[in-house]
Amino acid sequence: MATTTLKISGMTCGHCVKSVTEALEDVDGVKRADVDLQQGRATVEYDESRTTPRSLAQAVTEEGYPAEEIQ
């Protein structure tokens, strides 16, 4: 398992957090996603043989919240 942190823009409420969490958890290989509204970040634990940070950020962006991996 690997862990990455994503910077996410546009989240303003609990519904946003729920949408982002569900988008991440729907990605094959994601074990856990913790989304922090105040910091605008998500910490994701995932199987690196099944997905990548880029794919995780893309899933969130497709949900309507621009996201990028924090190096």
TORKOL-4160 file (C-alpha; in steps of 0.2 Angstrom, whole numbers, padded with zeros to 4 digits, m for minus):
71
<pt num="1" X="0000" Y="0000" Z="0000"/>
<pt num="2" X="0005" Y="0018" Z="m0004"/>
<pt num="3" X="m0001" Y="0034" Z="0003"/>
<pt num="4" X="m0003" Y="0051" Z="m0007"/>
<pt num="5" X="m0010" Y="0068" Z="m0003"/>
<pt num="6" X="m0020" Y="0078" Z="m0015"/>
<pt num="7" X="m0023" Y="0097" Z="m0015"/>
<pt num="8" X="m0041" Y="0099" Z="m0019"/>
<pt num="9" X="m0049" Y="0116" Z="m0024"/>
<pt num="10" X="m0068" Y="0121" Z="m0023"/>
<pt num="11" X="m0074" Y="0111" Z="m0008"/>
<pt num="12" X="m0085" Y="0122" Z="0003"/>
<pt num="13" X="m0096" Y="0110" Z="0013"/>
<pt num="14" X="m0099" Y="0093" Z="0019"/>
<pt num="15" X="m0108" Y="0088" Z="0003"/>
<pt num="16" X="m0092" Y="0092" Z="m0006"/>
<pt num="17" X="m0082" Y="0081" Z="0006"/>
<pt num="18" X="m0094" Y="0067" Z="0003"/>
<pt num="19" X="m0093" Y="0069" Z="m0016"/>
<pt num="20" X="m0074" Y="0069" Z="m0016"/>
<pt num="21" X="m0073" Y="0054" Z="m0004"/>
<pt num="22" X="m0085" Y="0044" Z="m0014"/>
<pt num="23" X="m0075" Y="0048" Z="m0031"/>
<pt num="24" X="m0059" Y="0042" Z="m0023"/>
<pt num="25" X="m0066" Y="0027" Z="m0015"/>
<pt num="26" X="m0074" Y="0022" Z="m0032"/>
<pt num="27" X="m0056" Y="0021" Z="m0039"/>
<pt num="28" X="m0050" Y="0003" Z="m0041"/>
<pt num="29" X="m0037" Y="0000" Z="m0028"/>
<pt num="30" X="m0041" Y="0013" Z="m0015"/>
<pt num="31" X="m0042" Y="0007" Z="0002"/>
<pt num="32" X="m0046" Y="0023" Z="0012"/>
<pt num="33" X="m0048" Y="0041" Z="0008"/>
<pt num="34" X="m0048" Y="0055" Z="0021"/>
<pt num="35" X="m0054" Y="0071" Z="0015"/>
<pt num="36" X="m0051" Y="0087" Z="0025"/>
<pt num="37" X="m0062" Y="0102" Z="0020"/>
<pt num="38" X="m0053" Y="0115" Z="0030"/>
<pt num="39" X="m0036" Y="0111" Z="0022"/>
<pt num="40" X="m0043" Y="0107" Z="0005"/>
<pt num="41" X="m0033" Y="0090" Z="0005"/>
<pt num="42" X="m0036" Y="0072" Z="0004"/>
<pt num="43" X="m0025" Y="0058" Z="0010"/>
<pt num="44" X="m0027" Y="0042" Z="0001"/>
<pt num="45" X="m0021" Y="0025" Z="0004"/>
<pt num="46" X="m0021" Y="0014" Z="m0011"/>
<pt num="47" X="m0013" Y="m0001" Z="m0020"/>
<pt num="48" X="0000" Y="0006" Z="m0032"/>
<pt num="49" X="m0001" Y="m0009" Z="m0043"/>
<pt num="50" X="m0019" Y="m0004" Z="m0047"/>
<pt num="51" X="m0020" Y="0015" Z="m0048"/>
<pt num="52" X="m0009" Y="0030" Z="m0048"/>
<pt num="53" X="m0009" Y="0047" Z="m0039"/>
<pt num="54" X="m0013" Y="0055" Z="m0056"/>
<pt num="55" X="m0028" Y="0043" Z="m0058"/>
<pt num="56" X="m0034" Y="0048" Z="m0041"/>
<pt num="57" X="m0033" Y="0067" Z="m0045"/>
<pt num="58" X="m0042" Y="0064" Z="m0061"/>
<pt num="59" X="m0056" Y="0056" Z="m0053"/>
<pt num="60" X="m0058" Y="0070" Z="m0041"/>
<pt num="61" X="m0057" Y="0083" Z="m0055"/>
<pt num="62" X="m0070" Y="0074" Z="m0065"/>
<pt num="63" X="m0081" Y="0076" Z="m0050"/>
<pt num="64" X="m0079" Y="0094" Z="m0052"/>
<pt num="65" X="m0066" Y="0098" Z="m0040"/>
<pt num="66" X="m0049" Y="0102" Z="m0047"/>
<pt num="67" X="m0035" Y="0091" Z="m0039"/>
<pt num="68" X="m0017" Y="0088" Z="m0040"/>
<pt num="69" X="m0004" Y="0078" Z="m0031"/>
<pt num="70" X="0006" Y="0087" Z="m0018"/>
<pt num="71" X="0025" Y="0082" Z="m0020"/>
